[in-house]
């Protein structure tokens, strides 16, 4: 079975007068044919590499934006060695999003994710005989819900005659979601802040980097 883990970076706000409103919205897929244990080990090794005092005080779940640069580099370097992992990215240029879509954030979120999945199926970027899709759920994320699951699964079934296993989990529940969090953050730094230092560690794993509303 193949696995696709999804996370995002940036926000879907469109009031650019606010300093915290991002210019980009990134959705990242981490694809692998291996079982979860292979990716679990990357998280465990990263955690164990931390200084004992910091590890003792840590919550136990890695969140990229909160971690020390050494921790970020450690995890991404371990991931870079994997030969059975691929990364797929879709980047939303928020300034060019049509006004009606700006006002329908749930629809926009579903639309963007569906485009990336559609490109996977249409271009046969990854093996799709048996696939489990896992989206990362966060407390601040208002878009991951049953309607999202229904929209994605029904769309794939109608257009591609594909049935997939679909889950929404927290990073604490599945360690691979902690990894895709680091990947998505790294892609976001490249486009939002012109910092490619983290992205360059894993860029050879990126098989699709698609700009929407470019």
C-alpha positions in Angstrom: 0.0 0.0 0.0 1.1 3.5 -0.7 0.7 6.4 1.6 0.2 10.1 1.1 0.5 12.5 4.0 -0.7 16.1 3.7 0.0 19.3 5.5 -0.1 23.0 4.6 1.7 26.2 5.4 0.5 29.8 5.3 -3.0 31.0 5.7 -6.1 31.6 3.7 -6.5 35.2 4.7 -6.7 37.9 2.0 -6.4 41.1 4.0 -2.8 42.0 2.9 -2.8 45.1 5.1 -2.3 42.7 8.0 1.4 41.9 8.6 0.7 38.3 9.5 -1.2 37.6 6.2 0.9 35.3 4.1 1.5 35.9 0.4 1.4 32.2 -0.4 -0.5 29.2 0.7 1.3 25.9 0.4 -0.1 22.4 0.4 2.4 19.6 0.5 2.0 15.8 -0.1 4.6 13.4 1.2 4.3 10.1 -0.7 5.9 6.8 0.2 5.5 3.1 -0.5 7.0 2.1 2.8 5.1 1.4 6.0 4.8 4.0 8.7 7.7 2.5 10.8 10.2 3.7 8.2 9.2 7.3 8.7 8.6 6.9 12.4 12.3 6.2 12.9 13.2 9.5 11.4 11.1 11.3 14.0 12.5 9.1 16.8 16.1 9.7 15.7 15.5 13.4 15.4 14.0 13.5 18.9 16.8 11.5 20.4 19.4 13.8 18.8 18.2 16.7 20.9 20.0 17.7 24.1 18.7 15.7 27.1 17.5 18.8 28.9 15.5 20.1 25.9 14.2 16.6 25.2 13.0 16.3 28.7 11.0 19.5 28.5 9.7 18.8 25.0 6.0 18.0 24.5 7.0 14.9 22.5 5.5 16.0 19.2 7.8 17.9 16.7 6.4 21.1 15.3 8.8 22.6 12.8 8.2 26.3 13.5 8.9 25.8 17.2 12.0 23.7 16.8 15.7 24.7 16.9 17.4 25.1 13.5 19.6 22.1 14.3 16.5 19.9 14.9 15.0 21.1 11.6 18.3 20.3 9.7 18.6 16.9 11.4 15.1 15.7 10.4 15.3 17.0 6.9 18.8 15.5 6.4 17.5 12.1 7.6 14.5 12.4 5.2 16.8 13.3 2.3 18.5 9.9 2.5 15.2 8.1 1.9 14.9 6.6 -1.6 11.3 5.6 -1.4 9.9 9.1 -0.6 8.5 11.7 -3.0 7.2 15.3 -2.4 4.5 17.0 -4.3 3.7 20.7 -3.8 1.0 23.1 -4.9 1.5 26.8 -4.2 -1.3 29.3 -4.2 -0.5 32.8 -5.3 -3.1 34.4 -3.0 -2.9 37.9 -4.7 -4.2 36.4 -7.9 -7.0 34.3 -6.5 -10.4 35.2 -7.9 -12.5 37.3 -5.5 -15.4 34.8 -5.3 -13.0 32.1 -4.2 -11.5 34.4 -1.6 -14.9 34.6 0.0 -15.4 30.9 0.1 -12.4 29.6 1.9 -13.7 26.1 2.5 -14.4 25.7 -1.2 -11.0 27.1 -2.1 -9.2 24.7 0.2 -11.0 21.7 -1.2 -10.4 23.0 -4.7 -6.6 23.3 -4.2 -6.3 19.9 -2.6 -8.4 18.3 -5.4 -6.2 19.8 -8.1 -3.1 18.3 -6.6 -4.7 14.9 -6.2 -6.0 15.1 -9.8 -2.5 15.8 -11.1 -1.3 12.8 -9.2 -3.8 10.5 -10.9 -3.8 12.1 -14.3 0.0 12.2 -14.7 0.5 8.9 -12.8 3.2 10.4 -10.6 2.9 7.7 -8.0 1.6 4.1 -7.9 -2.1 4.2 -7.1 -3.3 0.6 -6.9 -3.9 0.9 -3.2 -3.5 4.2 -1.4 -4.1 5.7 2.0 -4.5 9.4 2.2 -3.9 11.1 5.6 -4.5 14.8 6.2 -3.0 16.6 9.1 -5.6 18.0 11.5 -4.7 21.1 13.6 -6.7 23.0 16.2 -6.6 26.1 14.0 -7.6 24.4 10.8 -11.3 24.9 10.1 -11.2 23.3 6.7 -10.6 19.6 7.5 -14.0 18.1 8.2 -16.4 15.6 6.9 -17.3 17.7 3.9 -13.7 17.9 2.9 -13.4 14.1 3.1 -16.6 13.6 1.1 -15.6 16.1 -1.5 -12.2 14.6 -2.1 -13.3 10.9 -2.1 -16.3 11.5 -4.3 -14.3 13.5 -6.8 -11.7 10.8 -7.2 -14.3 8.1 -7.5 -16.2 10.0 -10.2 -13.3 11.2 -12.3 -10.7 8.5 -11.8 -12.8 5.5 -10.6 -10.5 5.4 -7.6 -11.2 4.4 -4.1 -8.8 5.5 -1.4 -8.6 5.1 2.4 -9.0 8.6 3.9 -8.1 9.7 7.4 -7.7 13.0 9.2 -5.2 12.6 12.1 -3.1 14.9 14.3 0.7 14.9 14.1 0.7 13.4 17.6 -1.2 10.4 16.4 0.9 9.7 13.3 4.6 10.6 13.2 4.8 10.9 9.4 2.6 13.9 9.7 5.3 15.6 11.8 7.7 15.0 8.8 5.4 16.5 6.2 5.0 19.5 8.6 8.8 20.1 8.3 8.6 19.6 4.5 5.7 22.0 4.1 7.4 24.6 6.4 10.6 24.3 4.3 8.8 24.9 1.0 7.0 27.9 2.6 10.3 29.5 3.7 11.5 29.2 0.1 8.6 31.1 -1.4 7.5 33.4 1.4 10.9 34.4 2.8 13.3 33.6 0.0 15.1 31.2 2.3 16.1 28.0 0.5 18.5 26.6 3.1 16.1 24.0 4.4 14.4 23.3 1.1 17.7 22.6 -0.6 18.2 19.6 1.7 15.1 17.8 0.2 14.7 19.4 -3.2 15.8 16.2 -5.0 12.7 14.5 -3.6 10.3 17.0 -5.1 8.7 15.6 -8.2 6.0 18.2 -8.6 5.9 21.9 -7.6 2.9 23.4 -9.2 1.9 27.1 -9.1 -1.8 27.8 -9.1 -3.0 31.3 -10.1 0.5 32.2 -11.2 
